[in-house]
Amino acid sequence: MIRVLIADDQPLMRAGFKAVLEATGQIKVVAEAENGEQAIAAAAQHQPDVILMDIRMPGIDGLEATRRLPRQRVLVLTTFGLDEYIVEALRAGASGFLTKDAPAQALINAVKAVAAGDAVLAPAVTRRLLDHVAHRLPPAIGAPPGALDSLTDREREVFELVAAGLSNAEIAKALVVAEPTVKTHVSNLLSKLGLRDRVQAVILAYELRR
Protein backbone atom coordinates (compact mmCIF):
# COMPACT_ATOMS: atom_id res chain seq x y z
CA MET A 1 0.00 0.00 0.00
CA ILE A 2 1.40 3.38 -1.03
CA ARG A 3 0.98 6.00 1.71
CA VAL A 4 0.29 9.55 0.53
CA LEU A 5 0.13 13.00 2.11
CA ILE A 6 -1.90 15.62 0.24
CA ALA A 7 -0.93 19.27 0.79
CA ASP A 8 -3.32 21.74 -0.84
CA ASP A 9 -5.17 24.72 0.59
CA GLN A 10 -8.41 23.82 -1.24
CA PRO A 11 -10.50 21.23 0.66
CA LEU A 12 -12.41 20.17 -2.45
CA MET A 13 -9.17 19.59 -4.34
CA ARG A 14 -7.82 17.44 -1.52
CA ALA A 15 -11.06 15.47 -1.40
CA GLY A 16 -10.96 14.89 -5.14
CA PHE A 17 -7.38 13.66 -5.10
CA LYS A 18 -8.11 11.41 -2.14
CA ALA A 19 -11.14 9.85 -3.80
CA VAL A 20 -9.23 9.13 -7.01
CA LEU A 21 -6.19 7.66 -5.26
CA GLU A 22 -7.99 5.52 -2.69
CA ALA A 23 -10.36 4.12 -5.31
CA THR A 24 -7.40 2.11 -6.62
CA GLY A 25 -7.23 0.04 -3.46
CA GLN A 26 -3.43 0.38 -3.69
CA ILE A 27 -3.01 3.90 -2.32
CA LYS A 28 -3.97 5.28 1.09
CA VAL A 29 -4.07 8.97 2.00
CA VAL A 30 -2.60 8.99 5.51
CA ALA A 31 -2.75 12.75 6.08
CA GLU A 32 -3.84 16.07 4.62
CA ALA A 33 -2.44 19.58 5.02
CA GLU A 34 -3.69 23.01 3.98
CA ASN A 35 -0.32 24.79 4.14
CA GLY A 36 3.40 24.09 4.11
CA GLU A 37 3.78 24.16 7.87
CA GLN A 38 1.15 21.47 8.31
CA ALA A 39 2.71 19.46 5.47
CA ILE A 40 6.11 19.46 7.17
CA ALA A 41 4.61 18.37 10.48
CA ALA A 42 2.44 15.69 8.87
CA ALA A 43 5.38 14.33 6.89
CA ALA A 44 7.42 13.97 10.07
CA GLN A 45 4.57 12.24 11.86
CA HIS A 46 3.33 9.91 9.12
CA GLN A 47 6.41 9.38 6.93
CA PRO A 48 4.41 9.07 3.68
CA ASP A 49 5.82 7.40 0.59
CA VAL A 50 4.73 10.34 -1.57
CA ILE A 51 3.66 13.92 -0.88
CA LEU A 52 1.34 15.69 -3.33
CA MET A 53 2.40 19.30 -2.84
CA ASP A 54 0.59 22.38 -4.12
CA ILE A 55 2.87 25.35 -4.77
CA ARG A 56 0.70 28.24 -3.69
CA MET A 57 -0.43 27.83 -0.09
CA PRO A 58 -0.72 30.34 2.77
CA GLY A 59 2.18 30.78 5.16
CA ILE A 60 4.97 28.40 4.20
CA ASP A 61 4.35 27.65 0.53
CA GLY A 62 4.97 24.41 -1.32
CA LEU A 63 8.41 25.43 -2.51
CA GLU A 64 9.75 26.12 0.97
CA ALA A 65 8.05 23.04 2.38
CA THR A 66 9.73 20.92 -0.31
CA ARG A 67 13.12 22.40 0.58
CA ARG A 68 12.55 21.43 4.20
CA LEU A 69 11.68 17.84 3.27
CA PRO A 70 14.86 16.70 1.48
CA ARG A 71 14.30 13.02 2.26
CA GLN A 72 10.70 12.94 1.08
CA ARG A 73 9.46 12.15 -2.40
CA VAL A 74 7.47 15.19 -3.44
CA LEU A 75 5.19 15.40 -6.47
CA VAL A 76 4.42 19.05 -7.14
CA LEU A 77 0.94 19.97 -8.35
CA THR A 78 0.78 22.94 -10.67
CA THR A 79 -1.10 24.76 -13.41
CA PHE A 80 0.26 26.16 -16.66
CA GLY A 81 0.05 29.59 -15.06
CA LEU A 82 2.72 28.66 -12.54
CA ASP A 83 5.53 27.73 -14.94
CA GLU A 84 7.92 30.20 -13.34
CA TYR A 85 7.82 28.25 -10.09
CA ILE A 86 8.59 24.81 -11.46
CA VAL A 87 12.36 25.13 -11.80
CA GLU A 88 12.48 26.36 -8.22
CA ALA A 89 10.47 23.33 -7.13
CA LEU A 90 12.84 20.97 -8.94
CA ARG A 91 15.84 22.73 -7.46
CA ALA A 92 14.20 22.36 -4.06
CA GLY A 93 14.27 18.60 -4.56
CA ALA A 94 10.86 17.73 -5.99
CA SER A 95 10.64 14.39 -7.77
CA GLY A 96 8.53 15.86 -10.53
CA PHE A 97 5.40 17.78 -11.34
CA LEU A 98 1.91 17.21 -12.62
CA THR A 99 -0.87 19.56 -13.67
CA LYS A 100 -3.93 19.70 -11.44
CA ASP A 101 -6.17 19.01 -14.41
CA ALA A 102 -4.32 15.82 -15.36
CA PRO A 103 -6.52 12.75 -15.97
CA ALA A 104 -7.18 10.56 -12.94
CA GLN A 105 -5.07 7.72 -14.34
CA ALA A 106 -2.15 10.09 -14.90
CA LEU A 107 -2.31 11.12 -11.24
CA ILE A 108 -2.41 7.49 -10.13
CA ASN A 109 0.49 6.55 -12.39
CA ALA A 110 2.50 9.54 -11.19
CA VAL A 111 2.06 8.64 -7.53
CA LYS A 112 3.06 5.03 -8.21
CA ALA A 113 6.11 6.13 -10.21
CA VAL A 114 7.35 8.53 -7.54
CA ALA A 115 6.77 5.91 -4.85
CA ALA A 116 8.93 3.52 -6.89
CA GLY A 117 11.75 6.08 -7.00
CA ASP A 118 11.15 7.50 -10.47
CA ALA A 119 10.78 11.16 -11.34
CA VAL A 120 7.58 12.26 -13.06
CA LEU A 121 7.55 14.69 -15.93
CA ALA A 122 4.41 15.56 -17.84
CA PRO A 123 5.77 15.99 -21.41
CA ALA A 124 3.57 18.95 -22.38
CA VAL A 125 4.39 20.77 -19.16
CA THR A 126 8.08 19.97 -19.53
CA ARG A 127 8.29 21.50 -23.00
CA ARG A 128 6.39 24.63 -21.95
CA LEU A 129 8.48 24.96 -18.81
CA LEU A 130 11.83 24.73 -20.58
CA ASP A 131 10.77 27.13 -23.32
CA HIS A 132 9.60 29.78 -20.88
CA VAL A 133 12.17 29.58 -18.09
CA ALA A 134 15.32 28.39 -19.87
CA HIS A 135 17.20 31.46 -18.70
CA ARG A 136 16.65 30.35 -15.09
CA LEU A 137 17.87 26.76 -15.44
CA PRO A 138 20.35 25.81 -12.72
CA PRO A 139 23.84 26.14 -14.23
CA ALA A 140 25.25 23.26 -12.21
CA ILE A 141 23.29 20.59 -14.07
CA GLY A 142 25.47 20.54 -17.18
CA ALA A 143 27.33 17.27 -17.66
CA PRO A 144 31.13 17.19 -18.04
CA PRO A 145 32.41 17.77 -21.61
CA GLY A 146 32.17 14.58 -23.62
CA ALA A 147 29.97 12.85 -21.04
CA LEU A 148 27.50 11.73 -23.68
CA ASP A 149 30.32 9.91 -25.46
CA SER A 150 30.41 7.47 -22.57
CA LEU A 151 26.84 6.35 -23.26
CA THR A 152 26.13 3.26 -25.30
CA ASP A 153 23.82 3.56 -28.32
CA ARG A 154 20.97 2.07 -26.31
CA GLU A 155 21.60 4.42 -23.39
CA ARG A 156 21.47 7.35 -25.80
CA GLU A 157 18.09 6.14 -27.05
CA VAL A 158 16.83 5.84 -23.50
CA PHE A 159 18.24 9.28 -22.67
CA GLU A 160 16.26 10.86 -25.50
CA LEU A 161 13.06 9.14 -24.39
CA VAL A 162 13.59 10.12 -20.76
CA ALA A 163 14.14 13.69 -21.95
CA ALA A 164 10.79 13.52 -23.75
CA GLY A 165 9.10 12.74 -20.42
CA LEU A 166 8.37 9.05 -20.99
CA SER A 167 8.07 6.69 -18.03
CA ASN A 168 10.05 3.45 -17.78
CA ALA A 169 6.97 1.50 -18.88
CA GLU A 170 6.47 3.74 -21.92
CA ILE A 171 10.16 3.48 -22.86
CA ALA A 172 10.03 -0.30 -22.52
CA LYS A 173 7.06 -0.40 -24.87
CA ALA A 174 8.72 1.95 -27.39
CA LEU A 175 11.97 -0.04 -27.46
CA VAL A 176 10.32 -3.46 -27.07
CA VAL A 177 12.37 -4.41 -24.02
CA ALA A 178 11.57 -5.38 -20.44
CA GLU A 179 10.89 -2.59 -17.95
CA PRO A 180 13.68 -3.74 -15.56
CA THR A 181 16.09 -3.42 -18.51
CA VAL A 182 15.00 0.19 -19.02
CA LYS A 183 15.43 0.90 -15.32
CA THR A 184 19.00 -0.41 -15.53
CA HIS A 185 19.75 1.76 -18.57
CA VAL A 186 18.32 4.83 -16.84
CA SER A 187 20.37 4.18 -13.72
CA ASN A 188 23.53 3.71 -15.77
CA LEU A 189 23.11 6.82 -17.89
CA LEU A 190 22.30 9.01 -14.89
CA SER A 191 25.45 7.75 -13.19
CA LYS A 192 27.60 8.33 -16.26
CA LEU A 193 26.22 11.85 -16.75
CA GLY A 194 26.51 12.72 -13.08
CA LEU A 195 22.80 13.53 -12.80
CA ARG A 196 20.61 13.17 -9.74
CA ASP A 197 17.44 12.05 -11.48
CA ARG A 198 15.28 12.13 -14.61
CA VAL A 199 14.36 15.74 -14.02
CA GLN A 200 17.96 16.80 -14.45
CA ALA A 201 18.20 14.58 -17.53
CA VAL A 202 15.41 16.57 -19.16
CA ILE A 203 17.07 19.88 -18.32
CA LEU A 204 20.44 18.64 -19.59
CA ALA A 205 18.87 17.47 -22.85
CA TYR A 206 17.37 20.90 -23.33
CA GLU A 207 20.69 22.61 -22.61
CA LEU A 208 22.48 20.40 -25.15
CA ARG A 209 19.98 21.36 -27.85
CA ARG A 210 20.28 25.11 -27.33
Wavefront OBJ file of the C-alpha trace (Angstrom):
o trace
v 0.000 0.000 0.000
v 1.405 3.384 -1.034
v 0.984 6.000 1.706
v 0.291 9.548 0.529
v 0.135 12.999 2.114
v -1.896 15.616 0.237
v -0.934 19.266 0.792
v -3.317 21.740 -0.838
v -5.175 24.720 0.588
v -8.406 23.819 -1.243
v -10.504 21.233 0.660
v -12.414 20.166 -2.452
v -9.169 19.592 -4.339
v -7.821 17.440 -1.516
v -11.064 15.474 -1.398
v -10.961 14.885 -5.141
v -7.377 13.657 -5.103
v -8.112 11.408 -2.137
v -11.139 9.852 -3.800
v -9.228 9.129 -7.005
v -6.194 7.664 -5.265
v -7.995 5.522 -2.687
v -10.359 4.115 -5.310
v -7.404 2.112 -6.623
v -7.229 0.044 -3.461
v -3.431 0.385 -3.686
v -3.008 3.897 -2.318
v -3.975 5.279 1.090
v -4.067 8.971 2.004
v -2.598 8.989 5.508
v -2.747 12.747 6.083
v -3.840 16.070 4.621
v -2.437 19.584 5.019
v -3.686 23.007 3.980
v -0.322 24.787 4.143
v 3.400 24.090 4.107
v 3.780 24.156 7.865
v 1.150 21.473 8.309
v 2.708 19.455 5.472
v 6.110 19.455 7.172
v 4.609 18.371 10.485
v 2.441 15.687 8.872
v 5.375 14.328 6.889
v 7.422 13.975 10.066
v 4.565 12.243 11.857
v 3.330 9.915 9.123
v 6.414 9.376 6.927
v 4.409 9.067 3.682
v 5.822 7.399 0.587
v 4.731 10.343 -1.575
v 3.660 13.924 -0.880
v 1.341 15.689 -3.327
v 2.397 19.298 -2.844
v 0.590 22.379 -4.117
v 2.871 25.348 -4.768
v 0.702 28.244 -3.690
v -0.429 27.834 -0.093
v -0.721 30.344 2.768
v 2.179 30.782 5.157
v 4.973 28.400 4.201
v 4.346 27.645 0.531
v 4.966 24.408 -1.321
v 8.410 25.432 -2.511
v 9.748 26.119 0.966
v 8.048 23.043 2.382
v 9.732 20.917 -0.309
v 13.125 22.403 0.585
v 12.546 21.433 4.198
v 11.685 17.843 3.273
v 14.858 16.696 1.479
v 14.304 13.018 2.261
v 10.703 12.942 1.080
v 9.458 12.146 -2.395
v 7.468 15.189 -3.435
v 5.195 15.397 -6.469
v 4.425 19.050 -7.141
v 0.944 19.965 -8.354
v 0.780 22.944 -10.665
v -1.097 24.758 -13.409
v 0.261 26.161 -16.664
v 0.046 29.593 -15.060
v 2.720 28.665 -12.539
v 5.528 27.734 -14.938
v 7.919 30.197 -13.343
v 7.820 28.250 -10.088
v 8.590 24.805 -11.459
v 12.364 25.128 -11.801
v 12.483 26.361 -8.221
v 10.469 23.331 -7.134
v 12.841 20.971 -8.939
v 15.840 22.732 -7.460
v 14.203 22.362 -4.058
v 14.274 18.598 -4.562
v 10.863 17.732 -5.988
v 10.638 14.390 -7.773
v 8.525 15.855 -10.533
v 5.398 17.783 -11.337
v 1.910 17.205 -12.620
v -0.867 19.560 -13.667
v -3.926 19.700 -11.435
v -6.166 19.008 -14.406
v -4.321 15.822 -15.361
v -6.523 12.751 -15.973
v -7.184 10.559 -12.940
v -5.073 7.722 -14.344
v -2.147 10.094 -14.897
v -2.310 11.119 -11.244
v -2.408 7.493 -10.126
v 0.493 6.554 -12.394
v 2.504 9.545 -11.187
v 2.065 8.636 -7.530
v 3.062 5.028 -8.213
v 6.109 6.132 -10.213
v 7.351 8.526 -7.538
v 6.773 5.909 -4.845
v 8.935 3.522 -6.888
v 11.747 6.077 -6.997
v 11.154 7.496 -10.474
v 10.778 11.156 -11.336
v 7.581 12.255 -13.058
v 7.546 14.688 -15.935
v 4.413 15.556 -17.838
v 5.766 15.988 -21.411
v 3.569 18.953 -22.379
v 4.392 20.773 -19.164
v 8.079 19.972 -19.533
v 8.293 21.503 -23.001
v 6.389 24.629 -21.954
v 8.478 24.962 -18.810
v 11.826 24.728 -20.580
v 10.765 27.134 -23.320
v 9.600 29.778 -20.876
v 12.175 29.576 -18.094
v 15.316 28.386 -19.875
v 17.199 31.465 -18.696
v 16.646 30.348 -15.091
v 17.866 26.763 -15.436
v 20.352 25.807 -12.725
v 23.842 26.142 -14.229
v 25.246 23.256 -12.207
v 23.286 20.588 -14.066
v 25.472 20.535 -17.176
v 27.331 17.269 -17.664
v 31.127 17.192 -18.043
v 32.408 17.767 -21.607
v 32.168 14.578 -23.622
v 29.971 12.851 -21.042
v 27.499 11.734 -23.684
v 30.324 9.915 -25.459
v 30.409 7.474 -22.569
v 26.838 6.351 -23.256
v 26.127 3.258 -25.300
v 23.816 3.564 -28.318
v 20.973 2.074 -26.309
v 21.602 4.424 -23.394
v 21.469 7.354 -25.801
v 18.094 6.135 -27.050
v 16.827 5.841 -23.503
v 18.242 9.284 -22.667
v 16.260 10.859 -25.502
v 13.062 9.139 -24.387
v 13.592 10.120 -20.755
v 14.137 13.691 -21.946
v 10.790 13.519 -23.746
v 9.103 12.739 -20.425
v 8.367 9.047 -20.986
v 8.067 6.690 -18.033
v 10.046 3.452 -17.782
v 6.971 1.502 -18.878
v 6.474 3.736 -21.919
v 10.155 3.482 -22.855
v 10.030 -0.298 -22.518
v 7.056 -0.397 -24.875
v 8.724 1.945 -27.387
v 11.971 -0.038 -27.456
v 10.316 -3.458 -27.068
v 12.372 -4.411 -24.022
v 11.573 -5.378 -20.439
v 10.894 -2.593 -17.955
v 13.677 -3.744 -15.562
v 16.086 -3.415 -18.506
v 15.003 0.186 -19.024
v 15.427 0.896 -15.324
v 18.996 -0.408 -15.530
v 19.749 1.759 -18.565
v 18.319 4.835 -16.844
v 20.367 4.185 -13.715
v 23.534 3.708 -15.767
v 23.108 6.819 -17.892
v 22.304 9.014 -14.891
v 25.447 7.747 -13.191
v 27.596 8.331 -16.258
v 26.215 11.845 -16.748
v 26.511 12.724 -13.078
v 22.804 13.525 -12.804
v 20.612 13.165 -9.737
v 17.438 12.054 -11.476
v 15.282 12.126 -14.615
v 14.359 15.741 -14.020
v 17.955 16.799 -14.451
v 18.201 14.585 -17.535
v 15.408 16.574 -19.156
v 17.070 19.877 -18.323
v 20.436 18.638 -19.592
v 18.868 17.467 -22.853
v 17.373 20.904 -23.335
v 20.695 22.608 -22.609
v 22.483 20.403 -25.148
v 19.984 21.365 -27.847
v 20.279 25.115 -27.329
l 1 2 3 4 5 6 7 8 9 10 11 12 13 14 15 16 17 18 19 20 21 22 23 24 25 26 27 28 29 30 31 32 33 34 35 36 37 38 39 40 41 42 43 44 45 46 47 48 49 50 51 52 53 54 55 56 57 58 59 60 61 62 63 64 65 66 67 68 69 70 71 72 73 74 75 76 77 78 79 80 81 82 83 84 85 86 87 88 89 90 91 92 93 94 95 96 97 98 99 100 101 102 103 104 105 106 107 108 109 110 111 112 113 114 115 116 117 118 119 120 121 122 123 124 125 126 127 128 129 130 131 132 133 134 135 136 137 138 139 140 141 142 143 144 145 146 147 148 149 150 151 152 153 154 155 156 157 158 159 160 161 162 163 164 165 166 167 168 169 170 171 172 173 174 175 176 177 178 179 180 181 182 183 184 185 186 187 188 189 190 191 192 193 194 195 196 197 198 199 200 201 202 203 204 205 206 207 208 209 210
